[in-house]
Protein backbone atom coordinates (compact mmCIF):
# COMPACT_ATOMS: atom_id res chain seq x y z
CA UNK A 1 0.00 0.00 0.00
CA UNK A 2 1.48 3.36 -0.97
CA UNK A 3 1.19 6.70 0.82
CA UNK A 4 -1.58 7.93 -1.48
CA UNK A 5 -3.79 4.91 -0.90
CA UNK A 6 -3.06 4.99 2.82
CA UNK A 7 -4.08 8.65 2.95
CA UNK A 8 -7.30 8.04 1.05
CA UNK A 9 -8.33 5.12 3.20
CA UNK A 10 -7.37 6.89 6.41
CA UNK A 11 -9.35 10.01 5.49
CA UNK A 12 -12.37 7.79 4.98
CA UNK A 13 -12.23 6.32 8.47
CA UNK A 14 -10.56 8.94 10.65
CA UNK A 15 -13.80 10.30 12.10
CA UNK A 16 -14.81 6.82 13.24
CA UNK A 17 -11.38 6.21 14.68
CA UNK A 18 -11.44 9.47 16.60
CA UNK A 19 -14.89 8.80 17.97
CA UNK A 20 -13.84 5.31 19.04
CA UNK A 21 -10.77 6.65 20.82
CA UNK A 22 -12.77 9.41 22.44
CA UNK A 23 -15.25 6.99 23.95
CA UNK A 24 -12.51 4.63 25.06
CA UNK A 25 -10.29 7.21 26.67
CA UNK A 26 -12.83 9.78 27.76
CA UNK A 27 -11.05 12.96 26.77
CA UNK A 28 -10.28 14.69 23.51
CA UNK A 29 -6.59 15.22 24.11
CA UNK A 30 -5.92 11.54 24.88
CA UNK A 31 -8.02 10.55 21.88
CA UNK A 32 -6.01 12.79 19.57
CA UNK A 33 -2.76 11.36 20.91
CA UNK A 34 -4.08 7.85 20.40
CA UNK A 35 -5.00 8.73 16.83
CA UNK A 36 -1.50 10.07 16.20
CA UNK A 37 0.06 6.94 17.63
CA UNK A 38 -2.25 4.73 15.61
CA UNK A 39 -1.45 6.45 12.33
CA UNK A 40 2.23 6.27 13.10
CA UNK A 41 2.09 2.55 13.83
CA UNK A 42 -0.12 1.87 10.84
CA UNK A 43 2.11 3.85 8.55
CA UNK A 44 5.14 1.97 9.79
CA UNK A 45 3.63 -1.43 9.13
CA UNK A 46 1.26 -0.86 6.22
CA UNK A 47 3.62 -2.57 3.81
CA UNK A 48 2.75 -5.77 5.66
CA UNK A 49 -0.95 -5.33 5.00
CA UNK A 50 -1.44 -7.80 2.18
CA UNK A 51 -5.17 -7.20 1.66
CA UNK A 52 -6.00 -3.48 1.58
CA UNK A 53 -9.71 -4.26 1.77
CA UNK A 54 -9.09 -5.10 5.44
CA UNK A 55 -7.61 -1.64 6.08
CA UNK A 56 -10.48 -0.51 8.30
CA UNK A 57 -10.43 -3.61 10.46
CA UNK A 58 -6.66 -3.52 10.63
CA UNK A 59 -6.26 0.12 11.63
CA UNK A 60 -9.15 -0.05 14.10
CA UNK A 61 -7.47 -2.98 15.78
CA UNK A 62 -4.26 -0.99 16.04
CA UNK A 63 -6.24 1.87 17.56
CA UNK A 64 -7.85 -0.42 20.13
CA UNK A 65 -4.43 -1.75 21.12
CA UNK A 66 -3.14 1.79 21.49
CA UNK A 67 -6.16 2.76 23.60
CA UNK A 68 -5.87 -0.40 25.69
CA UNK A 69 -2.23 0.37 26.38
CA UNK A 70 -3.15 3.87 27.44
CA UNK A 71 -5.95 2.60 29.65
CA UNK A 72 -3.66 -0.02 31.10
CA UNK A 73 -1.18 2.70 31.87
CA UNK A 74 -3.86 4.58 33.71
CA UNK A 75 -5.15 1.32 35.20
CA UNK A 76 -8.74 2.17 34.46
CA UNK A 77 -9.99 -1.14 33.17
CA UNK A 78 -12.21 -3.36 35.23
CA UNK A 79 -12.16 -7.12 34.67
CA UNK A 80 -15.30 -8.86 33.52
CA UNK A 81 -15.42 -10.74 36.82
CA UNK A 82 -15.24 -7.49 38.79
CA UNK A 83 -18.75 -6.33 37.96
CA UNK A 84 -20.43 -5.70 41.31
CA UNK A 85 -23.76 -7.24 42.24
CA UNK A 86 -25.54 -3.89 42.02
CA UNK A 87 -23.99 -3.22 38.63
CA UNK A 88 -27.21 -2.57 36.79
CA UNK A 89 -28.32 0.11 39.20
CA UNK A 90 -24.81 1.63 39.24
CA UNK A 91 -24.60 1.94 35.49
CA UNK A 92 -28.15 3.17 35.28
CA UNK A 93 -27.35 6.08 37.57
CA UNK A 94 -24.47 7.29 35.41
CA UNK A 95 -24.68 9.47 32.31
CA UNK A 96 -24.52 7.18 29.27
CA UNK A 97 -21.07 8.29 28.19
CA UNK A 98 -19.62 7.63 31.65
CA UNK A 99 -21.48 4.36 31.95
CA UNK A 100 -19.99 3.12 28.68
CA UNK A 101 -16.53 4.14 29.82
CA UNK A 102 -17.02 2.30 33.12
CA UNK A 103 -18.02 -0.99 31.54
CA UNK A 104 -15.52 -3.85 31.64
CA UNK A 105 -13.36 -3.56 28.53
CA UNK A 106 -14.76 -6.71 26.90
CA UNK A 107 -18.20 -5.14 26.97
CA UNK A 108 -17.31 -1.54 26.27
CA UNK A 109 -15.25 -2.57 23.23
CA UNK A 110 -18.24 -4.21 21.61
CA UNK A 111 -20.71 -1.48 22.46
CA UNK A 112 -18.42 1.34 21.31
CA UNK A 113 -17.65 -0.34 18.01
CA UNK A 114 -21.25 -1.34 17.37
CA UNK A 115 -23.30 1.62 18.51
CA UNK A 116 -20.97 4.60 18.45
CA UNK A 117 -18.48 3.83 15.69
CA UNK A 118 -20.93 2.20 13.31
CA UNK A 119 -19.37 -1.21 12.75
CA UNK A 120 -21.50 -4.26 12.04
CA UNK A 121 -21.46 -7.12 14.50
CA UNK A 122 -19.25 -9.13 12.16
CA UNK A 123 -16.80 -6.25 11.74
CA UNK A 124 -16.69 -5.69 15.48
CA UNK A 125 -16.04 -9.40 16.04
CA UNK A 126 -13.25 -9.33 13.43
CA UNK A 127 -11.63 -6.27 14.97
CA UNK A 128 -11.73 -7.81 18.43
CA UNK A 129 -10.69 -11.19 17.07
CA UNK A 130 -13.55 -12.98 18.81
CA UNK A 131 -16.32 -15.22 17.45
CA UNK A 132 -19.43 -13.39 16.28
CA UNK A 133 -21.52 -15.27 18.84
CA UNK A 134 -19.30 -14.02 21.64
CA UNK A 135 -19.62 -10.49 20.33
CA UNK A 136 -23.41 -10.85 20.27
CA UNK A 137 -23.46 -12.12 23.85
CA UNK A 138 -21.30 -9.26 25.04
CA UNK A 139 -23.42 -6.81 23.13
CA UNK A 140 -26.59 -8.06 24.82
CA UNK A 141 -24.98 -7.94 28.23
CA UNK A 142 -23.63 -4.44 27.70
CA UNK A 143 -26.99 -3.14 26.50
CA UNK A 144 -28.70 -4.69 29.48
CA UNK A 145 -26.27 -3.07 31.91
CA UNK A 146 -26.67 0.27 30.19
CA UNK A 147 -30.45 -0.21 30.00
CA UNK A 148 -30.33 0.64 26.33
CA UNK A 149 -32.97 -0.74 24.03
CA UNK A 150 -31.84 0.22 20.58
CA UNK A 151 -34.13 -2.03 18.61
CA UNK A 152 -33.85 -1.10 14.94
CA UNK A 153 -30.67 0.91 15.49
CA UNK A 154 -29.01 -2.38 16.25
CA UNK A 155 -28.78 -3.04 12.56
CA UNK A 156 -27.77 0.49 11.62
CA UNK B 1 -35.01 11.65 29.28
CA UNK B 2 -34.69 7.88 28.90
CA UNK B 3 -31.56 6.02 27.90
CA UNK B 4 -32.45 5.84 24.22
CA UNK B 5 -33.03 9.59 24.05
CA UNK B 6 -29.74 10.06 25.85
CA UNK B 7 -28.06 7.81 23.28
CA UNK B 8 -29.45 9.84 20.37
CA UNK B 9 -28.38 13.11 21.96
CA UNK B 10 -24.90 11.74 22.62
CA UNK B 11 -24.64 10.60 19.00
CA UNK B 12 -25.60 14.10 17.84
CA UNK B 13 -22.91 15.57 20.08
CA UNK B 14 -20.34 13.15 18.72
CA UNK B 15 -21.38 13.88 15.13
CA UNK B 16 -20.89 17.59 15.74
CA UNK B 17 -17.40 17.18 17.17
CA UNK B 18 -14.58 18.33 14.89
CA UNK B 19 -12.11 15.57 14.05
CA UNK B 20 -8.55 16.69 14.78
CA UNK B 21 -6.43 17.19 11.72
CA UNK B 22 -2.72 16.69 11.40
CA UNK B 23 -2.28 13.07 12.51
CA UNK B 24 -1.06 12.08 9.07
CA UNK B 25 1.43 14.91 8.91
CA UNK B 26 2.74 14.21 12.40
CA UNK B 27 2.94 10.48 11.74
CA UNK B 28 4.85 11.03 8.53
CA UNK B 29 7.32 13.16 10.38
CA UNK B 30 7.70 10.62 13.18
CA UNK B 31 8.15 7.87 10.64
CA UNK B 32 10.91 9.86 9.03
CA UNK B 33 12.59 10.23 12.41
CA UNK B 34 12.10 6.57 13.25
CA UNK B 35 13.74 5.46 10.01
CA UNK B 36 16.81 7.37 10.96
CA UNK B 37 16.63 6.62 14.65
CA UNK B 38 16.50 2.86 14.35
CA UNK B 39 19.44 2.50 12.05
CA UNK B 40 22.13 3.84 14.38
CA UNK B 41 21.67 0.69 16.42
CA UNK B 42 23.30 -1.15 13.57
CA UNK B 43 26.16 1.29 13.66
CA UNK B 44 26.61 0.77 17.39
CA UNK B 45 26.59 -2.95 16.87
CA UNK B 46 29.24 -2.59 14.24
CA UNK B 47 31.52 -0.89 16.71
CA UNK B 48 30.96 -3.49 19.36
CA UNK B 49 31.26 -6.64 17.33
CA UNK B 50 35.03 -6.56 17.03
CA UNK B 51 35.28 -6.20 20.77
CA UNK B 52 32.87 -8.99 21.54
CA UNK B 53 34.20 -11.46 19.00
CA UNK B 54 37.29 -11.87 21.14
CA UNK B 55 35.52 -12.96 24.29
CA UNK B 56 33.38 -15.85 25.42
CA UNK B 57 34.90 -18.21 22.88
CA UNK B 58 36.13 -20.54 25.58
CA UNK B 59 33.19 -20.28 27.96
CA UNK B 60 31.62 -23.45 29.36
CA UNK B 61 28.37 -22.58 27.63
CA UNK B 62 29.95 -22.40 24.21
CA UNK B 63 31.78 -25.67 24.82
CA UNK B 64 28.64 -27.50 25.86
CA UNK B 65 26.64 -26.43 22.86
CA UNK B 66 29.50 -27.14 20.52
CA UNK B 67 28.76 -30.82 21.13
CA UNK B 68 25.36 -30.50 19.47
CA UNK B 69 25.72 -31.32 15.75
CA UNK B 70 24.76 -28.47 13.46
CA UNK B 71 24.64 -25.85 16.18
CA UNK B 72 28.33 -25.30 16.60
CA UNK B 73 28.44 -22.53 14.04
CA UNK B 74 25.32 -21.00 15.55
CA UNK B 75 26.95 -20.78 18.95
CA UNK B 76 30.07 -19.31 17.40
CA UNK B 77 27.93 -16.61 15.80
CA UNK B 78 26.48 -15.78 19.20
CA UNK B 79 29.54 -15.00 21.25
CA UNK B 80 28.26 -11.46 21.67
CA UNK B 81 25.26 -12.64 23.69
CA UNK B 82 25.34 -14.91 26.70
CA UNK B 83 21.55 -15.16 26.75
CA UNK B 84 21.29 -16.24 23.12
CA UNK B 85 24.04 -18.79 23.66
CA UNK B 86 22.22 -20.16 26.67
CA UNK B 87 19.05 -20.34 24.61
CA UNK B 88 20.78 -22.47 21.98
CA UNK B 89 22.37 -24.69 24.64
CA UNK B 90 18.90 -25.36 25.99
CA UNK B 91 17.58 -26.05 22.50
CA UNK B 92 15.48 -22.89 22.63
CA UNK B 93 15.87 -22.33 18.90
CA UNK B 94 13.49 -22.91 15.98
CA UNK B 95 14.82 -24.23 12.65
CA UNK B 96 13.43 -22.41 9.59
CA UNK B 97 15.06 -23.49 6.32
CA UNK B 98 13.58 -20.96 3.86
CA UNK B 99 15.46 -19.72 0.78
CA UNK B 100 14.76 -16.75 -1.50
CA UNK B 101 16.76 -15.38 -4.45
CA UNK B 102 17.04 -12.09 -6.29
CA UNK B 103 19.58 -10.96 -8.92
CA UNK B 104 21.92 -13.89 -8.32
CA UNK B 105 21.86 -13.37 -4.56
CA UNK B 106 20.55 -16.26 -2.50
CA UNK B 107 19.47 -15.84 1.12
CA UNK B 108 18.62 -18.76 3.42
CA UNK B 109 17.03 -18.26 6.82
CA UNK B 110 18.32 -21.12 8.97
CA UNK B 111 17.07 -20.50 12.51
CA UNK B 112 15.25 -18.07 14.72
CA UNK B 113 15.09 -17.49 18.45
CA UNK B 114 11.91 -15.87 19.72
CA UNK B 115 10.57 -14.80 23.07
CA UNK B 116 7.93 -12.22 23.93
CA UNK B 117 10.27 -9.24 23.53
CA UNK B 118 13.01 -10.28 21.17
CA UNK B 119 13.30 -11.99 17.82
CA UNK B 120 16.67 -13.01 16.43
CA UNK B 121 16.86 -14.32 12.87
CA UNK B 122 19.87 -16.23 11.52
CA UNK B 123 20.53 -16.37 7.82
CA UNK B 124 23.20 -16.95 5.23
CA UNK B 125 23.87 -14.91 2.07
CA UNK B 126 25.48 -16.43 -1.05
CA UNK B 127 26.21 -14.89 -4.42
CA UNK B 128 28.40 -15.76 -7.39
CA UNK B 129 28.08 -12.22 -8.70
CA UNK B 130 28.70 -10.05 -5.63
CA UNK B 131 31.48 -11.33 -3.37
CA UNK B 132 31.06 -8.67 -0.67
CA UNK B 133 27.52 -7.97 0.45
CA UNK B 134 26.19 -6.06 3.43
CA UNK B 135 22.67 -6.82 4.65
CA UNK B 136 20.09 -4.42 6.06
CA UNK B 137 17.06 -5.99 7.78
CA UNK B 138 13.52 -4.76 8.11
CA UNK B 139 10.75 -6.39 10.12
CA UNK B 140 7.01 -5.85 9.95
CA UNK B 141 3.81 -7.60 10.92
CA UNK B 142 0.63 -8.31 9.03
CA UNK B 143 -1.87 -7.17 11.63
CA UNK B 144 -0.91 -6.21 15.16
CA UNK B 145 1.98 -3.90 15.66
CA UNK B 146 3.91 -4.06 18.93
CA UNK B 147 5.95 -1.07 20.00
CA UNK B 148 9.25 -1.42 18.19
CA UNK B 149 12.42 -0.42 19.97
CA UNK B 150 15.04 -1.16 17.43
CA UNK B 151 16.55 -3.55 15.01
CA UNK B 152 20.22 -4.45 15.17
CA UNK B 153 22.69 -6.12 12.86
CA UNK B 154 24.65 -8.38 15.19
CA UNK B 155 27.61 -9.21 12.95
CA UNK B 156 27.76 -6.63 10.14
CA UNK B 157 31.20 -7.78 9.03
CA UNK B 158 30.01 -11.32 8.23
CA UNK B 159 31.13 -12.53 4.82
CA UNK B 160 29.10 -14.32 2.18
CA UNK B 161 28.39 -17.86 3.33
CA UNK B 162 28.77 -17.07 7.02
CA UNK B 163 25.89 -17.04 9.46
CA UNK B 164 24.48 -13.53 9.99
CA UNK B 165 22.04 -12.58 12.71
CA UNK B 166 19.58 -9.74 13.17
CA UNK B 167 17.61 -8.90 16.29
CA UNK B 168 14.37 -7.06 16.79
CA UNK B 169 13.28 -5.71 20.17
CA UNK B 170 9.84 -4.60 21.27
CA UNK B 171 8.94 -2.77 24.48
CA UNK B 172 5.32 -3.75 24.97
CA UNK B 173 3.02 -6.15 23.23
CA UNK B 174 4.37 -9.48 22.11
CA UNK B 175 6.00 -10.22 18.81
CA UNK B 176 3.18 -11.66 16.71
CA UNK B 177 3.27 -14.36 14.08
CA UNK B 178 3.72 -14.21 11.13
CA UNK B 179 6.64 -11.82 10.86
CA UNK B 180 7.61 -10.27 7.55
CA UNK B 181 11.40 -10.26 7.37
CA UNK B 182 13.04 -8.35 4.53
CA UNK B 183 16.68 -8.15 3.74
CA UNK B 184 18.21 -5.55 1.45
CA UNK B 185 21.64 -6.44 0.13
CA UNK B 186 24.19 -3.77 -0.59
CA UNK B 187 27.19 -4.28 -2.84
CA UNK B 188 30.08 -3.14 -0.68
CA UNK B 189 32.50 -2.98 -3.62
CA UNK B 190 30.25 -0.62 -5.55
CA UNK B 191 29.51 1.37 -2.40
CA UNK B 192 33.23 1.83 -1.78
CA UNK B 193 33.70 3.04 -5.34
CA UNK B 194 30.91 5.56 -4.83
CA UNK B 195 32.05 6.68 -1.41
CA UNK B 196 34.05 9.59 -2.74
CA UNK B 197 30.99 10.81 -4.59
CA UNK B 198 27.67 11.75 -3.08
CA UNK B 199 27.25 8.41 -1.33
CA UNK B 200 23.98 6.60 -1.71
CA UNK B 201 23.61 2.89 -0.94
CA UNK B 202 23.54 0.60 -3.94
CA UNK B 203 21.10 -2.21 -3.24
CA UNK B 204 21.57 -5.08 -5.62
CA UNK B 205 18.92 -7.41 -4.23
CA UNK B 206 15.99 -7.53 -1.89
CA UNK B 207 14.33 -10.65 -0.51
CA UNK B 208 11.31 -11.12 1.71
CA UNK B 209 10.36 -13.98 4.00
CA UNK B 210 7.15 -14.64 5.85
CA UNK B 211 8.35 -16.26 9.04
CA UNK B 212 5.82 -18.21 11.02
CA UNK B 213 7.41 -19.10 14.33
CA UNK B 214 5.73 -21.76 16.42
CA UNK B 215 4.20 -19.62 19.17
CA UNK B 216 3.54 -22.69 21.29
CA UNK B 217 7.31 -22.91 21.72
CA UNK B 218 7.63 -19.34 22.96
CA UNK B 219 8.42 -19.26 26.66
CA UNK B 220 6.09 -17.33 28.93
CA UNK B 221 7.64 -14.25 30.50
CA UNK B 222 8.28 -14.77 34.22
CA UNK B 223 7.09 -11.73 36.12
CA UNK B 224 8.13 -10.85 39.66
CA UNK B 225 6.64 -7.93 41.58
CA UNK B 226 9.23 -6.18 43.74
CA UNK B 227 8.03 -2.76 44.98
CA UNK B 228 11.25 -1.75 46.71
CA UNK B 229 12.97 1.65 46.94
CA UNK B 230 16.71 2.00 46.47
CA UNK B 231 18.76 5.16 46.93
CA UNK B 232 21.32 5.78 44.25
CA UNK B 233 23.51 8.86 44.23
CA UNK B 234 21.19 10.74 46.57
CA UNK B 235 18.08 10.02 44.50
CA UNK B 236 15.37 7.47 45.03
CA UNK B 237 14.32 4.78 42.56
CA UNK B 238 11.51 2.32 43.00
CA UNK B 239 12.20 -1.13 41.62
CA UNK B 240 8.69 -2.05 40.53
CA UNK B 241 9.21 -5.47 39.06
CA UNK B 242 11.45 -7.85 37.18
CA UNK B 243 10.65 -9.76 34.00
CA UNK B 244 12.76 -12.75 33.05
CA UNK B 245 12.63 -13.95 29.45
CA UNK B 246 14.93 -16.40 27.66
CA UNK B 247 16.90 -13.61 25.98
CA UNK B 248 16.83 -10.81 28.55
CA UNK B 249 16.00 -9.79 32.09
CA UNK B 250 14.12 -6.49 32.47
CA UNK B 251 14.34 -4.34 35.54
CA UNK B 252 11.34 -2.02 35.66
CA UNK B 253 11.95 1.08 37.75
CA UNK B 254 10.18 4.35 38.47
CA UNK B 255 11.92 7.54 39.51
CA UNK B 256 10.69 9.32 42.62
CA UNK B 257 8.96 12.52 41.57
CA UNK B 258 10.72 14.36 44.40
CA UNK B 259 14.14 13.67 42.86
CA UNK B 260 15.85 16.88 41.77
CA UNK B 261 17.46 15.03 38.84
CA UNK B 262 16.11 12.69 36.19
CA UNK B 263 17.82 9.39 35.52
CA UNK B 264 19.65 9.34 32.18
CA UNK B 265 21.41 5.98 32.49
CA UNK B 266 21.84 3.20 35.02
CA UNK B 267 24.58 0.59 35.22
CA UNK B 268 24.04 -2.55 37.22
CA UNK B 269 24.50 -6.29 37.12
CA UNK B 270 22.61 -9.17 38.69
CA UNK B 271 24.02 -12.13 40.63
CA UNK B 272 21.93 -15.22 41.32
CA UNK B 273 21.90 -17.18 44.58
CA UNK B 274 24.17 -19.68 42.82
CA UNK B 275 26.75 -17.04 41.99
CA UNK B 276 26.06 -16.59 38.27
CA UNK B 277 26.52 -12.99 37.17
CA UNK B 278 24.54 -11.26 34.39
CA UNK B 279 25.62 -7.96 32.84
CA UNK B 280 24.19 -5.41 30.44
CA UNK B 281 23.80 -6.77 26.88
CA UNK B 282 26.70 -5.88 24.64
CA UNK B 283 24.48 -5.15 21.66
CA UNK B 284 21.15 -3.71 20.71
CA UNK B 285 18.69 -2.20 23.13
CA UNK B 286 19.82 -1.79 26.74
CA UNK B 287 17.06 0.45 28.12
CA UNK B 288 13.77 2.03 27.21
CA UNK B 289 11.07 4.03 28.94
CA UNK B 290 8.55 6.80 28.86
CA UNK B 291 8.65 10.47 29.81
CA UNK B 292 6.94 9.84 33.17
CA UNK B 293 9.98 8.39 34.91
CA UNK B 294 9.12 4.75 34.15
CA UNK B 295 12.16 2.99 32.75
CA UNK B 296 13.15 -0.54 31.87
CA UNK B 297 16.80 -1.62 31.97
CA UNK B 298 17.99 -4.86 30.47
CA UNK B 299 20.64 -7.33 31.52
CA UNK B 300 21.48 -10.78 30.24
CA UNK B 301 19.01 -13.42 31.33
CA UNK B 302 19.18 -16.01 34.12
CA UNK B 303 16.15 -17.74 32.55
CA UNK B 304 17.89 -21.11 32.16
CA UNK B 305 19.69 -20.97 35.53
CA UNK B 306 16.94 -21.96 37.99
CA UNK B 307 17.68 -18.98 40.25
CA UNK B 308 15.75 -18.57 43.49
CA UNK B 309 16.92 -15.01 44.00
CA UNK B 310 18.93 -12.31 42.29
CA UNK B 311 20.96 -9.56 43.88
CA UNK B 312 20.96 -6.35 41.89
CA UNK B 313 24.27 -4.51 42.14
CA UNK B 314 24.10 -0.86 41.05
CA UNK B 315 27.45 0.58 40.03
CA UNK B 316 26.78 3.84 38.21
CA UNK B 317 23.95 6.26 37.56
CA UNK B 318 23.96 9.23 35.21
CA UNK B 319 21.65 12.02 36.27
CA UNK B 320 20.31 15.09 34.57
CA UNK B 321 19.42 17.99 36.86
CA UNK B 322 15.84 19.00 36.27
CA UNK B 323 16.87 22.66 36.40
CA UNK B 324 19.91 22.18 34.14
CA UNK B 325 20.72 25.18 31.92
CA UNK B 326 20.50 24.39 28.22
CA UNK B 327 23.37 25.07 25.81
CA UNK B 328 22.82 27.90 23.35
CA UNK B 329 24.29 27.57 19.87
CA UNK B 330 24.50 30.68 17.72
CA UNK B 331 24.05 29.32 14.21
CA UNK B 332 25.32 32.49 12.52
CA UNK B 333 28.60 32.90 14.38
CA UNK B 334 29.01 29.14 14.96
CA UNK B 335 29.58 29.48 18.68
CA UNK B 336 28.16 27.74 21.74
CA UNK B 337 27.72 28.83 25.35
CA UNK B 338 27.44 26.87 28.57
CA UNK B 339 28.82 23.56 27.28
CA UNK B 340 29.13 20.56 29.64
CA UNK B 341 32.73 19.79 30.60
CA UNK B 342 32.80 16.56 28.59
CA UNK B 343 31.60 18.27 25.40
CA UNK B 344 33.49 20.47 22.93
CA UNK B 345 31.65 22.39 20.27
CA UNK B 346 32.87 21.83 16.70
CA UNK B 347 30.39 23.76 14.59
CA UNK B 348 27.00 24.03 12.91
CA UNK B 349 26.36 23.81 9.18
CA UNK B 350 23.27 24.18 7.07
CA UNK B 351 22.31 21.22 4.87
CA UNK B 352 19.35 22.16 2.70
CA UNK B 353 16.57 23.14 5.08
CA UNK B 354 18.21 21.38 8.02
CA UNK B 355 21.08 22.17 10.35
CA UNK B 356 23.79 19.78 11.49
CA UNK B 357 25.33 20.52 14.89
CA UNK B 358 28.62 18.74 15.56
CA UNK B 359 30.33 18.28 18.93
CA UNK B 360 33.28 16.29 20.20
CA UNK B 361 32.17 14.15 23.13
CA UNK B 362 34.12 12.29 25.79
CA UNK B 363 33.15 8.61 25.55
CA UNK B 364 32.92 8.22 29.31
CA UNK B 365 30.15 10.83 29.42
CA UNK B 366 27.68 9.08 27.11
CA UNK B 367 25.83 11.21 24.56
CA UNK B 368 25.92 14.99 24.78
CA UNK B 369 22.34 16.13 24.17
CA UNK B 370 18.85 14.73 24.09
CA UNK B 371 16.40 17.59 23.53
CA UNK B 372 16.49 20.44 21.04
CA UNK B 373 14.60 23.72 20.90
CA UNK B 374 14.49 26.67 18.53
CA UNK B 375 14.96 30.25 19.60
CA UNK B 376 11.21 30.57 20.08
CA UNK B 377 11.25 27.74 22.61
CA UNK B 378 9.45 25.35 20.28
CA UNK B 379 10.92 21.86 20.05
CA UNK B 380 12.67 21.13 16.77
CA UNK B 381 12.87 17.75 15.14
CA UNK B 382 15.92 15.55 15.52
CA UNK B 383 16.12 13.89 12.12
CA UNK B 384 19.14 11.78 12.95
CA UNK B 385 22.11 11.55 15.24
CA UNK B 386 25.34 9.78 14.57
CA UNK B 387 28.49 8.93 16.44
CA UNK B 388 31.76 8.51 14.64
CA UNK B 389 35.48 9.06 14.98
CA UNK B 390 35.26 11.05 11.72
CA UNK B 391 33.08 14.17 11.51
CA UNK B 392 31.12 13.80 8.25
CA UNK B 393 30.03 17.44 8.22
CA UNK B 394 33.55 18.72 8.81
CA UNK B 395 35.66 16.31 6.72
CA UNK B 396 38.81 18.42 7.03
CA UNK B 397 39.07 17.83 10.78
CA UNK B 398 41.35 15.09 12.16
CA UNK B 399 40.10 11.77 13.51
CA UNK B 400 38.81 12.09 17.08
CA UNK B 401 41.44 11.56 19.79
CA UNK B 402 41.34 8.37 21.90
CA UNK B 403 38.40 8.36 24.28
CA UNK B 404 36.45 10.94 22.26
CA UNK B 405 33.93 10.74 19.40
CA UNK B 406 32.20 13.20 17.15
CA UNK B 407 28.45 13.43 17.63
CA UNK B 408 26.38 14.97 14.87
CA UNK B 409 22.77 16.02 15.31
CA UNK B 410 20.68 16.79 12.21
CA UNK B 411 17.84 19.15 13.13
CA UNK B 412 14.86 20.33 11.13
CA UNK B 413 12.07 22.84 11.81
CA UNK B 414 14.54 25.40 13.08
CA UNK B 415 13.49 29.00 12.83
CA UNK B 416 15.77 31.88 13.75
CA UNK B 417 19.50 32.00 14.27
CA UNK B 418 19.91 29.87 17.35
CA UNK B 419 19.21 26.46 18.80
CA UNK B 420 19.08 25.38 22.43
CA UNK B 421 20.39 21.94 23.36
CA UNK B 422 19.43 20.19 26.58
CA UNK B 423 22.39 18.22 28.04
CA UNK B 424 21.77 14.50 28.41
CA UNK B 425 23.80 14.13 31.61
CA UNK B 426 24.84 16.68 34.22
CA UNK B 427 26.07 14.48 37.10
CA UNK B 428 27.56 11.00 37.26
CA UNK B 429 27.39 8.87 40.38
CA UNK B 430 29.83 5.97 40.61
CA UNK B 431 29.71 3.48 43.46
CA UNK B 432 32.87 2.82 45.50
CA UNK B 433 31.14 -0.47 46.33
CA UNK B 434 27.97 -1.45 44.47
CA UNK B 435 24.62 -0.63 46.07
CA UNK B 436 23.00 -4.05 46.45
CA UNK B 437 19.45 -5.23 46.87
CA UNK B 438 18.45 -8.90 47.00
CA UNK B 439 15.20 -9.99 45.40
CA UNK B 440 13.52 -13.32 45.97
CA UNK B 441 12.12 -14.68 42.72
CA UNK B 442 8.58 -15.60 43.65
CA UNK B 443 6.52 -15.41 40.51
CA UNK B 444 3.50 -13.09 40.35
CA UNK B 445 1.04 -12.04 37.67
CA UNK B 446 1.95 -9.53 35.00
CA UNK B 447 1.75 -5.79 35.62
Interface residues (C-beta under 8 A of the other chain):
Chain A: X3 X7 X10 X14 X15 X18 X19 X22 X28 X32 X35 X36 X38 X39 X40 X41 X42 X43 X44 X45 X47 X48 X49 X50 X58 X61 X62 X65 X69 X95 X96 X97 X115 X116 X146 X147 X148 X149 X150 X153
Chain B: X3 X4 X6 X7 X10 X11 X14 X17 X19 X20 X23 X24 X26 X27 X28 X30 X31 X34 X140 X141 X142 X143 X144 X145 X147 X148 X172 X173 X180
